[in-house]
Amino acid sequence: MTLRARVPDRRWPALAAALLATFMDLVDVTIVTVALRAIQDDLHASYAAGQWFTAGYTLAFALLLVTGGRLGDIHGHRRVFLLGVAGFTATSVLAAAAGSPGALIAARVLQGACGGVMVPQVMSIIATEFRPGRERTTAISLYGLVLGAGQVGGPVLGGLLTGAGGGLGWRLVFLVNLPVGLLAFAGAWRWMRESRAARPPRLDPAGAGLVTLAALLVAVPLVQGRELGWPAWTGAALAAAGPVLALFAWHQRRRERAGRDPLVPTRLWRQRPFAAGSALLFVLFCGVSAYFIMLTWMLQFGLGWTPLHVAFVGLAWPLGVACTAQLTNRYGPARARLLVGVGTPLMAVGTAGLSWSAARHGPGLAAADLVPWMVAAGIGMGLTIPILSNLVLSDLPRGDAGAASGVLNSVIQLGNAMGVALAGVIFFGTRGPGTGPAAFTAAGARTLLFSAAAFTLAALLSPLLPRRVVHGGGPDVPSGEPRGLPILGPPGGSRPPPTSR
């Protein structure tokens, strides 16, 4: 009896340490977007470098998620979690100390890689420490609350730290991770118990290398091409991405036939709901990430708004998400496809309205011209995101849901990175030589139309999804892959919801 009574005392502090690390990861994306103007000015960085400050993190995060989950299953979730937290904290200090754009980009890439190792362990820890039922539901609910707090509080915290940092300025947005990371590491070291998969999957380094190469062959030309005048190598790199992806698909089929674990099980793509859902999530988060970085370019660089001003106006989006929480929780499982089919067009209307408002008011654009459209787009996102990944996963065979969840995590983060890259091509490609407020608002209006088009495409894909969430279709946070994580707000830290029933 004494031993049983002590177990909860150890589990809940361990969960607190894991959630603290998750909070750190989520805040670190939105906080950097708000501080982007201050960072670029201080380091004399180009706009392309500014894109890499965000896209470098999300790319590395996406490409390490599946491998990071498998490392935990092989070597132990506690051990890998501690390694990820230590690396994330150390690279945060490197980012704060960066004296050049290249140094900061390198630190951000390493941060993203450490996040990709750290984050998949959290749901594994919840699965091994908490019994199915009320305990696990409570743990996952706390996880969701932390995600919401991180995604809403990140921009505000970024604005406060950037504006009140004294001589440190934007460096405080990275240095704040030092005490948080040390506290999370100490808590996990003291309270977290070791666990690993009974039959861990094998790593696929060749597959990871091929998909990384394909992602870089697309991202690097899109981000750097405009500044360099689109040299011939940019077109060659984009053209080479297709064959590399084909080689990756061949390699995955070859591993499956040999009885070895592929990075991405090819059978997933033969199932229409998963293939359509992956495409929908990719284009959806392309649009979302393009919107958020465009907001910084237009309002901070173009109109001279302070980071805190942009952060508080930007809260209109998550406010709209919060407005639909009860509706989605109550009706989502039974009417999931309907909610996605309504929410995605509403996101398109909201961003199209923002585009119209920016084009109409130009340099005179005010918060009142933006907030109603942001709330509308947020309402659409609130109808769509909380249920979407569970809808995609629920129609899969039980044994595939864990692997599929890890793949969806990566698809979302790749969409975030590609959205930032494409936003730069559109925004700066259509701005022309002008650097005044009118040029920035006009380019912002055109970039917002890209986001609206992405949301419209997502709406067109929604009829290919299952009608409702099939209860019992997914596992209770299975071992072997990165677990699905809740999506509660803007990009960067966004994850699919849990696959637990």
C-alpha positions as CSV (number, residue, x, y, z in Angstrom):
1,M,0.0,0.0,0.0
2,T,2.8,2.4,0.8
3,L,4.4,1.9,-2.6
4,R,1.1,2.5,-4.4
5,A,0.5,5.7,-2.4
6,R,3.9,7.0,-3.5
7,V,3.4,6.5,-7.2
8,P,1.2,9.5,-7.9
9,D,3.6,11.8,-6.0
10,R,6.3,10.9,-8.4
11,R,4.2,10.9,-11.6
12,W,2.7,14.4,-11.3
13,P,6.0,16.2,-10.7
14,A,7.4,14.2,-13.7
15,L,4.5,15.4,-15.8
16,A,5.1,19.0,-14.6
17,A,8.7,18.8,-15.8
18,A,7.6,17.4,-19.2
19,L,5.0,20.1,-19.6
20,L,7.4,22.8,-18.7
21,A,9.7,21.7,-21.5
22,T,6.8,21.6,-23.9
23,F,5.9,25.1,-22.9
24,M,9.4,26.2,-23.7
25,D,9.3,24.6,-27.1
26,L,6.0,26.2,-28.1
27,V,6.9,29.7,-26.9
28,D,10.2,29.6,-28.7
29,V,8.5,29.8,-32.1
30,T,5.9,32.5,-31.6
31,I,8.3,34.5,-29.5
32,V,10.9,34.7,-32.3
33,T,8.3,35.8,-34.9
34,V,7.4,38.8,-32.7
35,A,11.0,39.7,-32.1
36,L,12.0,39.3,-35.7
37,R,12.3,43.0,-36.5
38,A,14.6,43.7,-33.5
39,I,16.7,40.7,-34.4
40,Q,17.2,41.6,-38.0
41,D,18.0,45.3,-37.2
42,D,20.6,44.3,-34.5
43,L,22.3,41.7,-36.6
44,H,21.9,43.6,-39.9
45,A,20.2,40.5,-41.3
46,S,18.5,40.2,-44.6
47,Y,14.9,39.2,-45.0
48,A,16.0,35.8,-46.2
49,A,18.0,35.3,-43.0
50,G,14.9,36.4,-41.1
51,Q,12.9,33.6,-42.8
52,W,15.6,31.1,-41.8
53,F,15.3,32.1,-38.1
54,T,11.8,30.6,-38.3
55,A,12.0,28.1,-41.1
56,G,15.3,26.6,-40.0
57,Y,13.8,25.7,-36.6
58,T,10.6,24.2,-38.0
59,L,12.4,22.2,-40.7
60,A,14.8,20.6,-38.3
61,F,12.0,19.9,-35.9
62,A,9.9,18.3,-38.6
63,L,12.7,16.1,-39.9
64,L,13.7,14.8,-36.4
65,L,10.2,14.0,-35.0
66,V,9.8,10.5,-36.2
67,T,13.5,9.6,-35.6
68,G,13.3,11.3,-32.2
69,G,10.3,9.2,-31.2
70,R,12.1,6.0,-32.2
71,L,15.2,7.0,-30.3
72,G,13.1,7.2,-27.1
73,D,11.6,3.8,-27.8
74,I,15.1,2.3,-28.3
75,H,17.2,4.1,-25.6
76,G,14.6,5.1,-23.1
77,H,12.1,8.0,-23.1
78,R,13.6,9.6,-19.9
79,R,17.1,9.5,-21.2
80,V,16.3,10.9,-24.6
81,F,14.0,13.6,-23.0
82,L,16.8,14.7,-20.8
83,L,19.2,14.8,-23.8
84,G,16.7,16.9,-25.7
85,V,16.0,19.4,-22.9
86,A,19.8,19.8,-22.2
87,G,20.4,20.4,-26.0
88,F,17.5,22.8,-26.3
89,T,18.6,24.8,-23.3
90,A,22.2,24.9,-24.5
91,T,21.3,26.0,-28.1
92,S,19.0,28.7,-26.6
93,V,22.1,30.2,-25.0
94,L,24.0,29.9,-28.3
95,A,21.1,31.7,-30.0
96,A,21.2,34.5,-27.4
97,A,25.0,34.9,-27.9
98,A,24.8,34.9,-31.7
99,G,26.8,37.8,-33.2
100,S,25.8,37.2,-36.8
101,P,22.8,36.0,-38.9
102,G,24.6,32.7,-39.8
103,A,25.4,32.0,-36.1
104,L,21.7,32.5,-35.2
105,I,20.5,30.4,-38.0
106,A,22.8,27.5,-37.0
107,A,21.6,27.8,-33.4
108,R,18.0,27.8,-34.4
109,V,18.5,24.7,-36.6
110,L,20.1,22.9,-33.6
111,Q,17.3,24.1,-31.4
112,G,14.7,22.6,-33.8
113,A,16.6,19.3,-33.9
114,C,16.7,19.2,-30.1
115,G,13.0,20.0,-30.0
116,G,12.4,17.1,-32.4
117,V,14.1,14.8,-30.0
118,M,12.5,16.2,-26.9
119,V,8.8,16.6,-27.8
120,P,7.9,13.1,-28.9
121,Q,8.9,11.7,-25.5
122,V,6.2,13.7,-23.7
123,M,3.2,11.6,-24.8
124,S,5.2,8.5,-24.4
125,I,5.8,9.5,-20.8
126,I,2.1,10.2,-20.3
127,A,1.3,6.7,-21.8
128,T,3.6,4.9,-19.5
129,E,3.0,6.8,-16.3
130,F,-0.8,7.2,-16.4
131,R,-3.4,4.5,-16.6
132,P,-6.1,4.8,-19.3
133,G,-9.2,6.5,-18.2
134,R,-9.5,9.5,-15.8
135,E,-5.8,9.7,-15.0
136,R,-4.6,9.8,-18.6
137,T,-7.5,12.1,-19.6
138,T,-6.4,14.5,-16.8
139,A,-2.8,14.4,-17.9
140,I,-3.7,15.1,-21.6
141,S,-6.0,17.9,-20.5
142,L,-3.2,19.5,-18.6
143,Y,-1.1,19.1,-21.7
144,G,-3.7,20.9,-23.8
145,L,-3.9,23.8,-21.3
146,V,-0.1,24.2,-21.4
147,L,-0.2,24.3,-25.2
148,G,-2.9,26.9,-25.2
149,A,-1.0,29.0,-22.7
150,G,2.2,28.7,-24.6
151,Q,0.7,29.7,-28.0
152,V,-1.3,32.6,-26.6
153,G,1.4,33.8,-24.2
154,G,4.3,33.4,-26.5
155,P,3.7,36.6,-28.7
156,V,2.9,38.7,-25.6
157,L,6.0,37.5,-23.8
158,G,8.1,38.1,-26.9
159,G,6.8,41.7,-27.1
160,L,7.4,42.3,-23.4
161,L,10.9,40.9,-23.4
162,T,12.0,42.6,-26.7
163,G,10.7,46.0,-25.5
164,A,11.9,45.8,-21.9
165,G,15.1,43.9,-22.4
166,G,17.4,46.9,-21.7
167,G,20.8,46.2,-23.3
168,L,19.9,42.6,-24.0
169,G,16.9,43.4,-26.1
170,W,15.8,40.4,-28.3
171,R,18.4,38.1,-26.7
172,L,16.2,37.8,-23.7
173,V,13.7,35.8,-25.8
174,F,16.3,33.1,-25.9
175,L,17.8,33.5,-22.5
176,V,14.5,33.0,-20.8
177,N,14.8,29.4,-21.8
178,L,17.8,29.0,-19.5
179,P,16.0,29.0,-16.2
180,V,13.0,27.2,-17.7
181,G,15.2,24.5,-19.2
182,L,17.3,23.9,-16.1
183,L,14.1,23.6,-14.0
184,A,12.6,21.1,-16.5
185,F,15.8,19.1,-16.6
186,A,16.1,19.0,-12.8
187,G,12.5,17.9,-12.4
188,A,12.8,15.2,-15.0
189,W,16.1,14.0,-13.5
190,R,14.6,13.7,-10.0
191,W,11.0,12.5,-10.7
192,M,10.8,10.8,-14.2
193,R,11.2,7.1,-14.5
194,E,12.8,5.3,-17.4
195,S,10.7,3.5,-20.0
196,R,11.2,2.1,-23.4
197,A,9.3,0.1,-26.0
198,A,9.2,-3.7,-25.5
199,R,9.9,-4.2,-29.2
200,P,11.5,-0.9,-30.4
201,P,11.5,-0.1,-34.1
202,R,14.8,0.3,-36.0
203,L,16.1,3.6,-37.2
204,D,16.2,4.5,-40.9
205,P,19.1,6.9,-41.3
206,A,19.1,6.6,-45.1
207,G,15.4,7.4,-45.3
208,A,15.8,10.4,-42.9
209,G,18.7,11.7,-45.1
210,L,16.8,11.4,-48.3
211,V,13.7,13.3,-47.0
212,T,15.9,15.9,-45.4
213,L,17.7,16.4,-48.8
214,A,14.3,16.7,-50.6
215,A,13.1,19.3,-48.1
216,L,16.3,21.4,-48.4
217,L,16.2,21.2,-52.2
218,V,12.8,23.0,-52.0
219,A,13.3,25.3,-49.1
220,V,16.8,26.7,-49.9
221,P,15.9,28.0,-53.4
222,L,12.6,29.4,-52.3
223,V,14.2,31.4,-49.4
224,Q,17.5,32.4,-51.0
225,G,16.5,32.5,-54.7
226,R,14.9,36.0,-54.7
227,E,17.8,37.7,-52.9
228,L,20.4,36.1,-55.3
229,G,18.4,36.9,-58.5
230,W,17.2,33.4,-59.1
231,P,20.5,31.8,-60.4
232,A,20.4,28.6,-62.4
233,W,21.1,26.4,-59.4
234,T,17.8,27.4,-57.8
235,G,15.8,25.9,-60.7
236,A,18.0,22.8,-60.8
237,A,17.5,22.2,-57.0
238,L,13.7,22.5,-57.3
239,A,13.7,20.2,-60.3
240,A,15.9,17.6,-58.3
241,A,13.5,17.5,-55.4
242,G,11.0,15.3,-57.3
243,P,13.5,12.5,-58.2
244,V,14.9,12.6,-54.6
245,L,11.4,12.1,-53.2
246,A,10.8,9.3,-55.7
247,L,14.1,7.7,-54.5
248,F,12.9,8.1,-50.9
249,A,9.6,6.3,-51.7
250,W,11.5,3.5,-53.4
251,H,13.8,3.1,-50.4
252,Q,10.8,2.9,-48.1
253,R,9.1,0.2,-50.1
254,R,12.5,-1.7,-50.3
255,R,12.8,-1.6,-46.5
256,E,9.2,-2.9,-46.1
257,R,9.8,-5.8,-48.4
258,A,13.0,-6.7,-46.5
259,G,11.0,-6.7,-43.2
260,R,12.7,-3.7,-41.8
261,D,11.0,-0.6,-40.3
262,P,10.6,2.2,-42.9
263,L,10.7,5.9,-41.8
264,V,7.2,6.3,-43.3
265,P,5.1,3.1,-43.9
266,T,4.1,3.3,-47.6
267,R,0.7,1.6,-46.9
268,L,-0.4,4.8,-45.2
269,W,-0.4,6.7,-48.5
270,R,-2.6,4.0,-50.2
271,Q,-5.4,4.9,-47.8
272,R,-7.4,7.8,-49.1
273,P,-8.4,9.5,-45.8
274,F,-4.8,9.6,-44.7
275,A,-3.4,10.8,-48.0
276,A,-6.1,13.5,-48.4
277,G,-5.8,14.5,-44.7
278,S,-2.0,14.9,-45.0
279,A,-2.4,17.1,-48.1
280,L,-5.0,19.1,-46.3
281,L,-2.9,19.6,-43.2
282,F,0.1,20.6,-45.3
283,V,-1.6,23.3,-47.3
284,L,-3.5,24.5,-44.2
285,F,-0.4,25.1,-42.3
286,C,1.3,26.6,-45.3
287,G,-1.4,29.3,-45.2
288,V,-1.2,29.7,-41.4
289,S,2.5,30.2,-41.2
290,A,2.5,32.5,-44.2
291,Y,-0.1,34.6,-42.4
292,F,1.9,34.9,-39.2
293,I,5.2,35.9,-40.7
294,M,3.5,38.3,-43.1
295,L,1.9,40.0,-40.2
296,T,5.3,40.8,-38.8
297,W,6.6,42.0,-42.1
298,M,3.6,44.2,-42.8
299,L,3.0,45.7,-39.4
300,Q,6.5,45.9,-37.9
301,F,8.7,46.5,-40.9
302,G,6.1,48.4,-43.0
303,L,4.0,50.3,-40.5
304,G,6.5,50.6,-37.6
305,W,4.3,48.9,-35.0
306,T,6.0,47.8,-31.8
307,P,6.3,44.0,-31.1
308,L,3.9,44.4,-28.2
309,H,1.3,46.2,-30.4
310,V,1.5,43.4,-32.9
311,A,1.3,40.7,-30.2
312,F,-1.8,42.1,-28.6
313,V,-3.6,42.6,-32.0
314,G,-2.6,39.1,-33.0
315,L,-4.4,37.7,-29.9
316,A,-7.6,38.2,-31.9
317,W,-6.9,35.0,-33.8
318,P,-6.6,32.6,-30.7
319,L,-9.6,34.5,-29.3
320,G,-11.6,33.3,-32.2
321,V,-10.3,29.7,-31.7
322,A,-11.4,29.8,-28.1
323,C,-14.9,30.9,-29.1
324,T,-15.6,27.5,-30.7
325,A,-14.0,25.3,-28.1
326,Q,-17.3,24.0,-26.5
327,L,-19.0,23.6,-29.9
328,T,-16.1,21.5,-31.3
329,N,-15.8,19.4,-28.1
330,R,-19.5,18.6,-28.2
331,Y,-20.3,18.0,-31.8
332,G,-16.8,17.4,-33.3
333,P,-16.6,13.6,-33.2
334,A,-20.0,13.0,-34.8
335,R,-19.8,15.9,-37.4
336,A,-16.1,16.2,-37.9
337,R,-16.1,16.5,-41.7
338,L,-18.9,19.0,-41.6
339,L,-17.0,21.2,-39.1
340,V,-13.8,21.0,-41.3
341,G,-15.9,21.8,-44.3
342,V,-17.3,24.9,-42.6
343,G,-14.1,26.0,-40.8
344,T,-11.7,26.0,-43.7
345,P,-13.9,28.3,-45.9
346,L,-14.3,30.6,-42.9
347,M,-10.5,30.8,-42.5
348,A,-10.4,31.7,-46.2
349,V,-13.0,34.4,-45.8
350,G,-11.2,35.8,-42.8
351,T,-7.8,36.1,-44.5
352,A,-9.4,37.4,-47.7
353,G,-11.0,40.1,-45.6
354,L,-7.7,40.9,-44.0
355,S,-6.3,41.2,-47.6
356,W,-9.1,43.5,-48.6
357,S,-8.7,45.7,-45.5
358,A,-4.9,46.0,-46.0
359,A,-5.4,47.0,-49.7
360,R,-8.1,49.5,-48.8
361,H,-6.5,51.3,-45.9
362,G,-2.9,51.0,-46.9
363,P,-0.6,53.0,-44.6
364,G,-3.6,54.0,-42.5
365,L,-4.3,50.4,-41.5
366,A,-5.4,50.2,-37.8
367,A,-6.1,47.5,-35.3
368,A,-9.8,47.9,-35.7
369,D,-9.4,47.1,-39.5
370,L,-7.8,43.8,-38.7
371,V,-9.3,42.4,-35.5
372,P,-12.8,41.4,-36.8
373,W,-11.3,39.4,-39.7
374,M,-8.8,37.8,-37.4
375,V,-11.5,36.7,-35.1
376,A,-13.5,35.2,-38.0
377,A,-10.4,33.3,-39.3
378,G,-9.7,32.1,-35.7
379,I,-13.3,30.8,-35.4
380,G,-12.8,28.8,-38.6
381,M,-9.5,27.4,-37.2
382,G,-11.3,26.5,-34.0
383,L,-13.8,24.5,-35.9
384,T,-11.2,22.8,-38.0
385,I,-8.0,22.1,-36.1
386,P,-9.0,20.4,-32.8
387,I,-10.8,17.6,-34.6
388,L,-8.9,17.3,-37.9
389,S,-6.0,15.0,-37.1
390,N,-8.1,12.7,-35.0
391,L,-10.5,12.5,-38.0
392,V,-7.6,11.5,-40.3
393,L,-6.2,9.0,-37.8
394,S,-9.5,7.4,-36.6
395,D,-10.2,5.6,-39.9
396,L,-6.9,3.8,-40.0
397,P,-6.3,0.3,-38.7
398,R,-5.3,0.3,-35.1
399,G,-1.7,-0.8,-35.7
400,D,-1.1,2.1,-38.1
401,A,-2.4,5.0,-36.0
402,G,0.9,5.5,-34.1
403,A,3.1,5.7,-37.1
404,A,0.5,7.9,-38.9
405,S,0.4,10.3,-36.0
406,G,4.2,10.8,-36.2
407,V,4.0,11.4,-39.9
408,L,1.2,14.0,-39.5
409,N,3.4,15.8,-37.0
410,S,6.1,16.1,-39.5
411,V,3.7,17.0,-42.4
412,I,2.4,19.9,-40.3
413,Q,5.9,21.3,-39.5
414,L,7.0,20.9,-43.1
415,G,3.9,22.9,-44.1
416,N,4.9,25.6,-41.6
417,A,8.4,25.8,-43.1
418,M,7.2,25.8,-46.7
419,G,4.6,28.5,-45.9
420,V,7.3,30.8,-44.6
421,A,9.4,30.2,-47.7
422,L,6.5,30.8,-50.1
423,A,5.4,33.9,-48.2
424,G,8.8,35.4,-48.8
425,V,8.6,34.7,-52.5
426,I,5.2,36.3,-52.8
427,F,5.7,39.2,-50.4
428,F,9.1,40.4,-51.6
429,G,8.5,39.4,-55.2
430,T,5.4,41.6,-55.5
431,R,6.6,44.5,-53.2
432,G,8.8,45.9,-55.9
433,P,11.6,48.4,-55.2
434,G,9.5,50.4,-52.7
435,T,10.3,50.3,-49.0
436,G,7.6,52.6,-47.7
437,P,4.4,51.7,-45.8
438,A,2.3,51.6,-48.9
439,A,4.5,49.1,-50.6
440,F,4.5,46.8,-47.5
441,T,0.7,46.9,-47.1
442,A,0.2,46.2,-50.8
443,A,2.5,43.2,-50.6
444,G,0.9,42.1,-47.4
445,A,-2.5,42.1,-49.1
446,R,-1.2,39.9,-51.9
447,T,0.4,37.5,-49.5
448,L,-2.8,37.2,-47.5
449,L,-4.5,36.1,-50.7
450,F,-2.0,33.2,-50.8
451,S,-3.1,32.1,-47.3
452,A,-6.8,32.5,-48.4
453,A,-6.1,30.3,-51.5
454,A,-4.4,27.6,-49.2
455,F,-7.4,27.5,-46.9
456,T,-9.7,27.3,-50.0
457,L,-7.7,24.3,-51.3
458,A,-8.0,22.7,-47.8
459,A,-11.8,23.2,-48.0
460,L,-11.9,21.5,-51.4
461,L,-10.0,18.5,-50.0
462,S,-12.3,18.1,-47.0
463,P,-14.9,15.9,-48.8
464,L,-12.3,13.2,-49.1
465,L,-12.1,12.8,-45.3
466,P,-14.3,10.4,-43.3
467,R,-17.6,11.8,-42.1
468,R,-16.9,11.4,-38.4
469,V,-14.3,10.3,-35.9
470,V,-14.5,6.5,-35.5
471,H,-14.2,5.8,-31.8
472,G,-11.7,3.1,-31.0
473,G,-9.9,3.5,-34.3
474,G,-6.7,4.9,-32.8
475,P,-4.5,3.5,-30.1
476,D,-4.2,4.6,-26.5
477,V,-1.0,6.5,-27.2
478,P,0.9,3.5,-28.6
479,S,4.6,2.8,-28.3
480,G,6.8,3.0,-31.3
481,E,6.2,6.4,-32.9
482,P,5.9,10.1,-31.9
483,R,2.5,10.6,-30.4
484,G,-0.1,13.0,-31.7
485,L,-0.2,16.3,-29.8
486,P,-3.0,18.8,-29.5
487,I,-3.3,21.7,-32.0
488,L,-4.6,24.7,-30.1
489,G,-3.3,27.7,-31.9
490,P,-0.9,29.3,-34.3
491,P,2.0,27.5,-36.0
492,G,5.4,26.5,-35.0
493,G,4.3,24.6,-31.9
494,S,1.2,23.1,-33.5
495,R,0.7,19.4,-33.3
496,P,-2.0,16.9,-34.1
497,P,-4.3,16.0,-31.2
498,P,-3.8,12.8,-29.1
499,T,-4.8,9.5,-30.6
500,S,-6.1,8.2,-27.3
501,R,-9.8,7.4,-27.3
